């Protein structure tokens, strides 16, 4: 009996929904499984489901469940999927490498799997990944964890808003600087970095995507917060958040005012959507780092509260910083 984490079944489908077990399948880097409907240039190229979770469903009454019934590509055994957050990397067999990009998914309506099986565990238990390195995989292949990102690690997204940077006419230095600061100060995993034009509808779509679909803890929108006609970041953020966080914006503006009176021209708006905090930051590298640095002392605690930490805000959540 194979006690190491391994592939129990490989399933492929030419259309979305239930998949069929196969004797072998080829992973292609940046694409997914050859011949599978979910393959393509997006972040959910391959799906994984733990055999232990399927067995729980069988014991609850769905005894005739088979591999692929939940639309999973890989049915895995002995792998504790609950400990793998986005950024974790796996080697499947000798060559194929995957990076976890999403845990669970949003189901906007009852799918065919739900109606056929009576429930669907992919929205809560499924892992989704992109293929970093290709290779042929067969059932029984051993799974090796190359990098493990714990579920309590902050998942952060950095979106830079700049017409010129999006066209390649200027180099974005603010976005990468913000990403580095989040990694260094919060130990965050950078789930994604994008450069977008100053377009409100496009920004709103990306904010909703990363908050609702990717379930990021923190999204920073860098740039587009001033008086220029195409500075629309505040309007986009206000349109998608459910609760404003004015204290963060006030603290950032107050900090910048010590350096320049132009700080009072900032229209930055931040807020909360679901369990995601969305921050607006200035577009210059210096000002972005300065503003983010002003709120870092409170940011970790705020993110913990969004995740459901019951500790009262007036009590310390851990050892004081030196």
Helices and strands as residue ranges (DSSP letters): E 6-12, E 20-22, E 24-28, E 32-33, E 46-50, H 51-59, E 74-77, G 81-83, E 89-92, E 96-103, H 112-117, H 122-125, E 127-133, E 135-138, E 143-147, E 155-161, H 163-166, H 174-186, E 189-196, H 200-208, I 209-213, E 218-222, H 233-240, E 243-244, H 246-257, G 261-265, E 271-273, E 276-281, H 285-306
